[in-house]
Amino acid sequence: MTVRTTCLRTLQILTLCALLLLAGCYPTAVHPFYKADEVIYDKALIGDWASVGNDEKNVLIIKPGSDEKEYLIVNFEEQIAYTYIAHLFEINKVRMLDITPANQVRTSHTNDSAHVIFTHSLWRVNQIGENLDLRLMDEDKLKAIVGAEDIPFVKNDDDVVLTGKTDDLQDILRHHMDELFPAEGHSHFRRMRNER
């Protein structure tokens, strides 16, 4: 077994454990937030990014994905690696990254991986350059919105999983963008190395 294979297998095991531990930590959706013809690609995202300005030391490694207009993101957080596939798109002239876990779960609490569904989550991209600002959707704000409007969702414990189609999801974003992604919920990163 090569060193690369060993590293990849270790990364996969760590990612699977993290996914099982973190399922439901932020709002998710069953369907993508984007349509295929809306996906854009910006090489400025590619590179290694280190978090700044907070106590947590996160590192994002963003590389081209295996498909056109796709990114592979490895997020190192507290020495745990989370791996995602991401697609960049715009809505209301705001850039968004739709992310889904990159690895397939081989086992689950039911021992039936056919019943594991990878959901989509969303990062708002506020700035790309030497600095990268990302915001996660605010779950409390989303709960208030789905409670007040006719938006299809289910609850997983206390977490919201949106079940509407892509058009429904985009309507929510168009009407509630600033509410769902408040300024105080951002993560700021600085470019470590550019791999263009």
C-alpha positions as CSV (number, residue, x, y, z in Angstrom):
1,M,0.0,0.0,0.0
2,T,1.4,3.4,-1.0
3,V,1.7,6.4,1.4
4,R,-0.9,8.2,-0.7
5,T,-3.4,5.4,-0.5
6,T,-2.9,5.2,3.3
7,C,-3.4,8.9,3.6
8,L,-6.5,8.8,1.5
9,R,-8.0,6.0,3.4
10,T,-7.3,7.7,6.7
11,L,-8.9,10.9,5.4
12,Q,-11.9,8.9,4.3
13,I,-12.3,7.3,7.7
14,L,-11.9,10.6,9.6
15,T,-14.4,12.2,7.2
16,L,-17.0,9.5,7.7
17,C,-16.7,9.7,11.5
18,A,-17.0,13.5,11.4
19,L,-20.1,13.3,9.1
20,L,-21.8,10.9,11.5
21,L,-21.0,13.2,14.5
22,L,-21.9,16.4,12.8
23,A,-25.1,15.4,10.9
24,G,-27.6,18.2,11.4
25,C,-25.3,20.9,12.8
26,Y,-26.6,23.4,10.2
27,P,-29.6,23.7,7.9
28,T,-29.6,21.3,5.0
29,A,-31.8,20.5,1.9
30,V,-32.6,17.3,0.2
31,H,-32.3,19.0,-3.3
32,P,-29.6,21.2,-4.6
33,F,-29.9,25.0,-4.1
34,Y,-28.7,25.5,-7.8
35,K,-29.8,24.4,-11.2
36,A,-27.1,22.9,-13.5
37,D,-27.2,25.8,-16.0
38,E,-26.6,28.3,-13.2
39,V,-23.3,26.8,-12.0
40,I,-20.3,29.1,-12.5
41,Y,-16.6,28.5,-12.0
42,D,-14.1,31.0,-10.5
43,K,-10.4,30.0,-10.3
44,A,-9.9,32.6,-7.6
45,L,-11.4,30.1,-5.1
46,I,-8.7,27.5,-5.8
47,G,-6.0,27.5,-3.1
48,D,-5.3,27.0,0.6
49,W,-7.0,29.2,3.0
50,A,-6.3,29.7,6.8
51,S,-8.9,31.2,9.1
52,V,-8.2,34.5,10.8
53,G,-9.8,36.5,13.5
54,N,-11.3,33.7,15.7
55,D,-10.2,31.1,18.2
56,E,-10.7,28.2,15.9
57,K,-7.9,27.5,13.5
58,N,-9.5,26.1,10.3
59,V,-7.8,25.4,7.0
60,L,-9.7,25.1,3.7
61,I,-8.1,23.5,0.8
62,I,-10.1,24.1,-2.4
63,K,-9.2,22.3,-5.6
64,P,-10.9,21.7,-8.9
65,G,-13.3,18.8,-8.7
66,S,-13.6,15.8,-11.0
67,D,-16.4,17.4,-13.0
68,E,-16.4,20.7,-14.9
69,K,-17.3,23.6,-12.7
70,E,-17.0,21.6,-9.6
71,Y,-14.8,22.1,-6.5
72,L,-13.4,19.6,-4.0
73,I,-13.1,21.2,-0.6
74,V,-11.3,19.8,2.4
75,N,-12.1,21.7,5.6
76,F,-9.6,20.9,8.4
77,E,-11.3,21.9,11.7
78,E,-9.9,21.0,15.1
79,Q,-7.7,18.4,13.4
80,I,-10.6,16.7,11.7
81,A,-11.0,16.7,7.9
82,Y,-14.4,17.2,6.3
83,T,-14.5,16.7,2.5
84,Y,-17.1,18.2,0.3
85,I,-18.1,18.6,-3.4
86,A,-19.1,22.2,-4.1
87,H,-20.8,24.1,-6.9
88,L,-20.7,27.9,-7.1
89,F,-23.7,29.8,-8.4
90,E,-25.3,33.3,-8.1
91,I,-28.6,34.3,-6.9
92,N,-29.6,38.0,-6.5
93,K,-26.0,38.8,-7.6
94,V,-24.7,37.0,-4.5
95,R,-22.3,34.1,-4.9
96,M,-23.2,30.9,-3.1
97,L,-21.5,27.5,-2.6
98,D,-23.8,24.5,-2.5
99,I,-21.8,21.8,-0.7
100,T,-22.4,18.1,-0.2
101,P,-20.2,15.4,1.5
102,A,-17.7,14.0,-0.9
103,N,-17.5,10.5,0.5
104,Q,-20.0,7.7,0.4
105,V,-21.0,6.2,3.8
106,R,-20.3,2.5,3.8
107,T,-22.1,1.8,7.1
108,S,-24.7,3.7,9.0
109,H,-26.7,3.3,12.2
110,T,-29.1,1.1,10.2
111,N,-26.2,-0.9,8.6
112,D,-27.9,-0.1,5.3
113,S,-26.0,2.5,3.3
114,A,-28.8,2.6,0.7
115,H,-30.8,4.7,3.2
116,V,-28.2,7.4,3.8
117,I,-29.0,10.6,1.9
118,F,-26.4,13.3,1.5
119,T,-28.0,16.6,1.9
120,H,-27.0,20.0,0.6
121,S,-25.9,22.9,2.7
122,L,-25.0,26.4,1.7
123,W,-22.2,28.9,2.2
124,R,-22.6,32.5,1.1
125,V,-19.4,33.7,-0.5
126,N,-18.8,37.4,0.3
127,Q,-15.4,38.0,-1.0
128,I,-12.8,36.2,-3.1
129,G,-9.2,37.5,-3.6
130,E,-6.5,37.3,-1.0
131,N,-9.3,37.1,1.5
132,L,-12.3,34.8,1.5
133,D,-15.4,35.5,3.6
134,L,-18.0,32.7,4.0
135,R,-21.3,32.6,5.9
136,L,-23.3,29.6,6.8
137,M,-27.1,29.8,6.9
138,D,-28.5,30.8,10.3
139,E,-30.6,27.9,11.5
140,D,-32.6,29.9,14.0
141,K,-33.6,32.4,11.3
142,L,-34.5,29.6,8.9
143,K,-36.7,27.9,11.6
144,A,-38.6,31.2,12.1
145,I,-39.1,31.6,8.3
146,V,-40.3,28.0,7.7
147,G,-42.6,28.3,10.7
148,A,-44.2,31.5,9.3
149,E,-44.5,30.5,5.6
150,D,-45.6,27.5,3.7
151,I,-42.1,26.0,3.1
152,P,-41.7,22.2,2.8
153,F,-39.4,20.8,5.5
154,V,-38.9,18.0,8.0
155,K,-37.3,18.1,11.4
156,N,-34.4,15.8,12.3
157,D,-34.4,16.1,16.1
158,D,-34.4,19.9,16.3
159,D,-32.7,20.5,13.0
160,V,-34.4,21.8,9.8
161,V,-34.1,19.8,6.6
162,L,-35.7,21.6,3.6
163,T,-37.5,19.2,1.3
164,G,-38.7,21.6,-1.4
165,K,-37.5,21.5,-4.9
166,T,-34.7,23.8,-6.2
167,D,-37.2,26.5,-7.3
168,D,-38.6,26.5,-3.8
169,L,-35.2,26.8,-2.2
170,Q,-34.2,29.7,-4.5
171,D,-37.4,31.5,-3.7
172,I,-36.5,31.3,0.0
173,L,-33.0,32.7,-0.8
174,R,-34.4,35.5,-3.0
175,H,-36.8,36.7,-0.3
176,H,-34.7,36.1,2.8
177,M,-31.0,36.4,1.8
178,D,-29.9,38.9,4.3
179,E,-31.9,37.4,7.1
180,L,-30.6,33.9,6.5
181,F,-26.9,35.0,6.2
182,P,-26.3,37.7,8.9
183,A,-23.0,39.5,9.0
184,E,-22.1,38.1,12.4
185,G,-22.2,34.5,11.1
186,H,-19.1,34.8,8.9
187,S,-15.8,33.0,8.7
188,H,-12.8,34.9,7.4
189,F,-9.9,33.2,5.6
190,R,-6.6,34.4,4.2
191,R,-4.9,32.8,1.2
192,M,-2.0,30.6,2.3
193,R,-0.9,29.5,-1.1
194,N,-2.3,29.9,-4.6
195,E,-2.4,26.8,-6.8
196,R,-3.6,28.2,-10.1
